[in-house]
Each structure stands twice: as structure tokens, then as C-alpha cells.
């Protein structure tokens, strides 16, 4: 069972200035209104609620034949150094997960409203640097305008966005995307800009080729001085027939009495790193709202449901004789 311990920061105040997301969670439970069954607090939904359900389920489940590992890492909301270090330790057998003991599957407890996520996009961030030659604004012909060069790059990126929209759609994720996140250039109104920098985000689909090479091709005509990769994270897709997916889907349907909703998510999670390491991963988590917002909450009733779901996954995936040794 995997998840992250960190959460986003925030002012903790709603638009009217009232404190909305206290550090110490509070609970409202009005029997006449199921929607009022909320645990409110920073990170309650993303994703302390799922971690709490996993801890309770693991503590109360009958002893399985296989191992159940709770792998809660730091830094998912920024650089994922916690999950990277954990996976590196698995590869080097630092904690007994080496040859013959590689994890057979991972349940990532991101909030999914009790739906089952089988895929999500990857992403890459790039800094695109354009250089020019400064000159007085009254004599622009004596300089080279870096912003003007960047405009050519912006036009090329808009064309790439249209190209991505025309590509074949992923059944759960649709298409990839590209956008300009920030633009910085120029010094004052009277000077030809000698520098302009774009930060570009590319959201990727499973199986797509290196977006860095793609950007170099698309931006070649605008001749940026440098294209710097800031960070890149892989997309994730797990076959619906994988054993861990079947266990999660079966558990959700058994506990809720309803068919499971299978979905893909546009955002990224540590499941991308887990799947990239060769460990089948699936996401399931509680009902709630306000992820990365000032008013964040999780349904207490859904946490009880999720606890039962995880308990059944432990029973079905880890409990059979000869089952996998470790399930992070």
C-alpha cells in the first residue's frame, strides 16, 4: 500500500477570510445529511485519509501468507524524492525486496472517490531560453529582439497543441497536451529585449516518445539558445487483467455492492514511478473534495468503506498460499 505523507501548503483561509482548513482536523456528522459527514483539514483528502484507512486495514486484517508493506513516502507534491529512494532501495535489496522478493503489485491510495484509476498522464517541464542583443528602443534595428524570437516559438507550440489534439486518443486519458506556463523577458519599455524565457509543460500519454526530442523538432525554426529539461515523470497504465487490479476491483464491488468505475486521471502520482519500475500499480481512495484548495475534506463514511476494501485486497491478493512476498 503506497501513498505520500506530504501535502500542499496554503493560506488555510476561504475567500471571506474564515479559517477553512485547520491543521488539526475536525469532524461534522449530521445523520440527516450524508453530505455533512466530513473530516476537514489540510491534506485530509489528499491523502491522509487513504493512509489512515490502510493502517487500520493492515492492523486488523488476518495474518496473510504474503507480506503487506505500507510504503508512505515524502515529497510527492514536489519532486518525489521519497518514492525514488524507496524504489532504489528495493532494487538494491536494502530492505529485503531483492531477487525473489520483488513486489507483485501496488495499491496507491490517492483520492479517487472509490473509483479505480488504471492510468494517468505523465509530465515534463522545460525551460526554453531565447537570446538577443539589447539596443535602444528608438533604434530596434541595432539589436536582436529575444521576445520576437520567442513569439515564433509560441506559434510553434500552439501548432503542436493542435497536432496533439489530432493524434489517436487514449481510451482513458484522451490526448496529451502542451502549454506555456510562464514567460519572462525584457527589462524596460525603452530597450530591445536581450533575453526571453518560456517555461513549458508537456503532459504525456503512456508509450509516447521523449517530449524533449519533440520540442527540439518543433522549436527548431525559432532557434532557442537552450532547451533545458527541468523535470520529467512517466505516465502510468496498468492492464485491467493484472492480478492487483482484479483484486481491487473485486474488493470495491464486494464492499459497495455496485459495479466499479474504471477511469484515467489527467494528473500525475507516484504510481507513475512505481509502474515504471515494473510493479503493477492501481489507484483507489476515499470520497472527498478540496484537494490543493483552502477547504479540504474527506468523507468519514467513505474511509470506513475504503478500510473494508483494503482489508479484502489483503485477503484476496496477499492471502492465497504462495502469494507474492511483498505488496507495497
N, C-alpha and C positions, 0 to 999 in steps of 0.2 A: 504494500500500500504506500503510495508516494504522494507527496504534496510539499508545499512551501510554507515556511514559518513567517516570512516577511509579508508586509502589506504596504500599500501606498501611504504616503503622508497626506496631509490635508489640513485645512483650517478647522475642520470639525464644526463648522457653522453652516446653517442653511442660509438662504437668501435674505431672510428677515433678521439675521444675526443671532438667532436662537441656537444654542449648542445642540447639535443634532447627532453626533457620533462620539459618545464618550469613550474614553479608553477602557473603563470598567463597564462591561455590558449590562444592560437592563433587559427585563422581560415583561411583555404585556401578554395577557392571555384572557381574552373575553370569550366565554363559551358561545355567546350568541353570534359572534362574528369571527369565523375562522381566519379571516384575513388579518385579524389583530393579534394572532399568535406569532409574535415577533421577538427575537432576541436582537437587540440593537447595539451596535458598537463597531468601531473601526476594525475591519478585517473579519467580521462575523461571517459574512457570505463568502468572501474571497481571502483566505479559505479556512479559517479556524474551525468553522462548523464541521466541515468534512473531516478534518484531522481529529476532532473530538469524537466523531462517530466511529472512526477507525480504531481509536484507542479503546473505546468501550467495547466494540465488537471483538477486538483481539483479546481483550482481557476476559471476556465472558464466553467465548466460543470453546467447545470441547477441544481437547488436545488433538491437533491434526497429525497425519502421518508426515506431511511435508512441513517445511518451515514457513512461518509468516513473519515478514520483516516490515516494520514501519520505518520508512525512509523519508524523514522530514528534513528538507534542506532549506538553506537560506538563499536569498538574493535572486529568486526567480523574477521578481519585478524589475530587475535591472540587467544583470549580466549572467545570471545562473551559475555563478562560480561554485555554489554548494552542490548542485547536481552534477556539474562537471567533475568535481573532486570525488564525489561518491562513485560515479561510473568509472573513474580512473582507478579507484581502489578495488572495484570489482574486477577490472581487467588484470590487475597485478596480484590478485588473491590476498590483499592486505587484511581482509576480514573474512576469509574463508569462502569466498564466492568464486574461486578459480575453476580450473578444469574439472568437469564433472559436477560442478555445483552452480553453474550459471543460472540466473533467474529465468524462470519459464514464462513469466508474464507479469505485467504491472497494472494495477488499478490506480489511476491518478484521480485524486479526489477534488478536482476543480468543480466549482458550482455549475451544474448542468440542469437544474430544476428536475432532477430524477429522470432526465433523458440520457441516452447513451451516445457519447461522441466517439465516432470511429475515425475521424480525420480532422486535421486543422491545417491552416496555411503556415508556411514559413515566412521569414522576412529577412531583408538585408538593408542596411543603411550605408549610404555612400556620401562622401564629401566631394563635390565637383568644383575644382578651382580654375578660374579663368584669370589670366594676367593681361594687363595692358600697359600703356605708357601714359603717365599723367601729363596734362597740359592745361593751360588757362582755358576756361570755358569760352572765351571770346575767339579762341583760335583752335577749335577742336581738331582741325586738320593736322596739327603738330603732334597730336597724341594718338593713342590707340585705346578705344573705349572698351574696357573689360565687360561692362554691363551690356553693351551691344552684342558682344560675342556670346554672353550668357543668354541673351534673348533667342539667338539661334538654337542654343541648347534646349531652352524651354519649349520652343516649337517642335523640336525633335522628340522631346519627352511626351508632348501631347500626342504626337503621331504614334509613339509606342503604346500609349494608353489605348488608343483606338485599335491598334493591332492586337493587343491582349484581349480586348473585348470580342474580337472576331475569331479567336482561337477556340478549339473544341473545349466544351465546358466539362469540368469535373462533376460527377453525379452528386456529390455532397457539398462541394466548395465553390462551384461556379468557375469564374475566371480569376486569374491573377490581376494585380494592379500595380500602378506606379504613380507616385505623386511627389511634388516638390514640397518639402516640409518647411524649409526656411530659405531666405535669400538675404545676403549681406553684401553690400558693395557701395563704393563711393565714399567721399569724405565731406564734401560740401557742394553747394549749388554752383559754385564758380569753377569747379575743377573736373576735368575729364577723369573718370574712374580708372585707376590703375589695377584694381582688383575687384573681383566679384566671386562669391562662393555660394553655391547651392548645396543644401542637404536634401538628398533624395531617398525616399523609402520605396522599396520594391517588395510587395507581398507575393509569395511564390506558392506554387502548387506542387504536390508530390510528383517527383520524376522530372521536374523542369531542370533545364541545364543551368550552368553557372550564370547568375544575373550580372556578375561583373563583366564577363566577356560580352554579354548582350549590351550593356551600357557603353562599352568601348566602341562597339559597332554603331550604335545609334547616334552617339555623340561625336563620331569621328569628324564630321564636316564642320562642327563648331569649334574643333581643336582646343579642348580644355588643356590646361597645363598639367593637371594631375587629376586622376580619379582615385580616391582613397577609400578603401573598404573600412568602415568603422566597426561593424559587427554583422554577422550572418548566422541565421539559425534555420535548421532544416524543417520542412513541412513534415507532417505525420499522417500516415494512413495505415490502418490495420484491417486485415481481411476479416469479414464478418464470420468466417468459419473458424477463426483461431480459437483455441480452447478457452483462453481467458475471456474472450468476447462472448462466447456461448455461455460461460458461467455467469457473467454479469447480466446478460440479457435474461437468462433463465431466472436468476435471483430477483431482478426487478419485477418481472411478470408474476412470479410466485408471490411476492410480498404485496404488490399493489393490486393484483387481480386484473391488470389491464395489459394490452399489447404495448411493447416498448417502442418509443420513438427513437429512431436512429438518425443521427444528424452529423453535419460537419460544422466546424466553427471557424470564423474568419480570423480570430486572434491566435496568438502563439502561447504554448505552455511548455513546461519541462518534459512533457510527453514526447516532444519532438526529439530531444536529446536521447531519451530512453529508447525510442523506436530506432533511432539512427545507430544506437549501439547493438542493435539486433535483438532487442527484447520486445515482444509484442505488448502494446500498451492500449488501454481503453480508458475513457474518462466517464466518471459518474459522480454526481454530487448533489447537494441539497437544493431546495427551493428557497429563493430569497430575492434580494434586489439591492441596488445601490453600489455595485462593485466600482471602486475607484471614485466614489462620489461622497458627498458630505453625510448623506443619510444612508447608512448601510445596515441591512438587517438580514436575518435568516429565520426561516420558519422552524420553530421547535418541533412541531409535528413531523416535518419532513426529516429532521435529524433522527428522530426515532425510527422512521421508515428506512432511512439510509443505514442506520446501525443494523437493522434486521437484514437488509440487502447484503451488507458486507459480511455478516455472520454466515449467510448462506453461500456466498462466494468462497469463504474459507472452508466451509464444509464440502462444497462440490469440487473446488479446484485443488485444494490442499489436502483433502481428507482421504482420497482414494489411496489404497496401498500402492506403493511405487510411484506416487505423485512426485512432482518437482520438489527439489530441495529448498529452494528459496523463492519467495514471491515478494519483490519489493513494491 
